[in-house]
């Protein structure tokens, strides 16, 4: 898809008001430089674009997906003098120089920064983030178009279509989402040919005790279920209606205990894992399926009644909203990742994830300050919150403050 826009697009989106101060307060310069040192990517000699500037630049690309490379760099350098210091005069280099700088950086520093810092953020006071004692998370996958280059097509592949193949190669990714805040974390990406289950094997490593993970029926399998529950997290997954789940004991709330097995041999010998089965129907709901079946690791009905878990499961769709924010509100509709090589596509994708995390973190703080559910906070409202805080971002280097509340406090005291 051709890119002809050489300046910032007209009209207002939340990303136009976020500014680079939010990125820097979420990913402080000290952390960025530490990751560069650990990965051996720090700048050895003075360049027009030092490595730490390129890290923020890749995140900035996600703020202005429809703008030219040079325009985004100009905005970054003019709005972030803290990146260079007074003694360094950074130039607005050309497209070729930007591409070379991104290639030198590679994907590993972006991945390392993402993996270290993009995590669940809900506190005990966050509305909608908890069910009883559990932090609610969901797992799901999606795809994203990348630039139509032969190397991208060879690396990622293309989905089939009615007319042969699609217009753009696609990467596939699987994420966990913190339901209450829409923070996407533990994300793993691969080619379009890579199955969601395969990617999920790495994603579930980010589950922790105290979480309640929900998943659709496409993810269920004995090995993946067992690996997920080994994390210490509890699970609430939908399963297919033809899965053989023998009733061992009917429970007071209408659910029942059963077993799942790895193989037919294990089934014959009774070697399996005990689960609790919840079956229900949605009466009077258009397009509802005849029967829904959930299995859970929570065997005690007093801890989590079946009716509550059945109602809770449908919050799994929060991850679809988070994906929509990433692919539509942030990236833009009908916009593909602009990078021309697989390495830079992966780099750009991590920048997109981290920018989404920064925006969601700001929205979470706004929700806490007003004691509302972040899920009810609209993008329009978020723009208003950011506008109130923007005057304070430019006055202080991000390394000098810990969070948005301190920035606001400094501004008020001045």
C-alpha positions, 0 to 999 in steps of 0.5 A: 500500500503506497504511503504518500503522506509526508506530514502528520495526518489531519484530524484528532486521534488519541495518539495525536495527543499522547506525545512522546512523554508518555512513551518515555515515562512508561519506558524510561531512558535508563531502562532502554540504555540498559537493554541496549547494553545487555544485547550489545546494541548500544552505540559505540561511536557517535552517529546521527541516530544513536541506538536509544533514539532509534528505540523510541523512534520505533515506538513513535512510528506506532503513534503516526502510522500514516506519516513519513519516516522523516516526519515522525523522526522530526517530531520525536527529536523536536519534542524530546530534547532529553534524548540527546542532551544540550551538547548533542546536535541530532540531525533529521536524517533521510529515509535511507539513514533511518532504515540503516539505523533500524537495521543496526538495532534489530529486533532483540532490544525491542523484544527484550524491553517488551518482555521485561516491562509489558506486564499486567498493571491492575491494582487491588483498586482497579475495577473490573480486573478481578473475579473474587481473588483472581486476576482475570486474563484471556488468551487469543490470537490474531493476524496483521498485514505486513508490507507486500515484499517478496522477503516478507511473503517468503517469511510470513506467508499469505492467507488463501482467499476466494481469488487465490491468495490475499494481497498482503503477507500476514504475521500471526500472533497470540497474546494474553490480555489483562481483561480489566485494563486491556493490557496485552502481554506475553505476546508471541509472533510467527508466520501465518502458517504457525498455528495459534496453539504452537504460539500459545505454548510460549505465551502460557509461560507468562501465566502466574498463580492468582490468575484465572485464564480464559480461552476459547475452544480452539486452544484446548488440548491435553498438553496445553491444558496441563502446561497452563495449569502447571504455571499455578494459574487457574483455568476456565476454557471452553471445549468442543461439545463432542469432547468425551467428559464422563460424569464422575460426580454431580455437584450442588450447583449443577456442574460435575467432576470429570477427567481429561486424558492424554490418550485412549490408553490413559483413559482405559487405565484411568490416568488423567487430570480431574476437571470440573465441567459447566454446561449451560444454554443462553436462552433468548439470545439471537445466534446463541449456540445450543450448548456451551461447555466449559472446564475449569481447574476450580473444583470447589463450587463454594470458591466459584459457583457455576452460574458465576463462571458461566457469566464470567466466561463471556468477558473473554471477548475483552481481548477482541476489543484490545486487538481492535485497539491495536489494529484499528485505533492505533495502527489505523484501518487499511494500514499495513506494517510499513517495514520491508524486511521480516526483521524490521516487521518484528521490530515494528510490531514490538513498537506497536505493542509497547505504544499500546501498553503506554496508552493503556497505562495512562488510561488505567491511571485516569480510571483509578483517579476517577474510581471507574472501570477502565473498560468503561473509559472511552478514547474521547475521555482519554484524550481529555485526560491526556490534554490535562497532563500534557503541559507537564510532560515537556518540562521534565526529562522522563528519567526524573519522574516515576509516573504521571502523578509525579509529573502532575504534582511537579506541574502543580507545585510550579 
